[in-house]
Amino acid sequence: MSASDNPWAARRIEYATAGLAESDLAADPVAMFRRWYDDAADLPEPNAVVVATVSADGWPSARTVLLKGMDADGARFFTNQASRKGTDLAAQPRCALLFPWHPLERQVRVEGVAEPLSRAEVAAYFHSRPRGSQLGAWASHQSQPTTTDELERAFAAAEAAYPVEVPVPDDWGGYLVRPVRWEFWQGRRNRLHDRLCYVREGASWRIERLAP
């Protein structure tokens, strides 16, 4: 198959929105992230983040979750800790995050170490969720084989068991990813993309530029 007949090879967008210079960076990566996050606020689900993990036997896996917090300590997200991502993080807490803001020709990449959130923080977030989402957490044994009928029956059973307040399932929790590296990626013409990184060095951050 020639390149002209290959729909994947032929598809191309020329990035030309803007560039990213060292002088554009905030001193702190979280402040820089918040600046870019504000720019992405009108995109569909700007807090959607790809979480990449690796299993105990070395198999990589990636999936999209929703960011539920970002501060000086790191990024927070919630999930079933018995899921594949949960078992991966229990075996190997190093992970990577990716925010793919394609309409802005931007990406943010984060590498860090995940640690479980406290049960108090997990409970506070869980009870802020819609009731249906709370019941769904009881119905779904995430990442395990199932059928639609089984899920519907499990949801109905949870709805009947918890008519008022829904308790937090034992295997439902959250993670704080403490970053050791950030990359802010801005598309540019001729694939000369800007890639500026914050690299953790003790209590401070070193900034470096990477070739695209």
FENVEN-V869402 format. One record per helix or strand of 3 or more residues. SS is the DSSP state (~ for helix, > for strand). FROM is the first residue (numbers start at 1). TO is the last residue. If there is no record, write none. Layout:
SS:FROM:TO + SS:FROM:TO
//
This chain:
~:3:5 + ~:7:10 + ~:22:24 + ~:29:39 + >:48:54 + >:60:66 + >:69:71 + >:74:80 + ~:84:91 + >:94:101 + ~:102:104 + >:106:116 + ~:119:126 + ~:131:139 + ~:148:161 + >:172:186 + ~:189:191 + >:194:201 + >:204:209
//
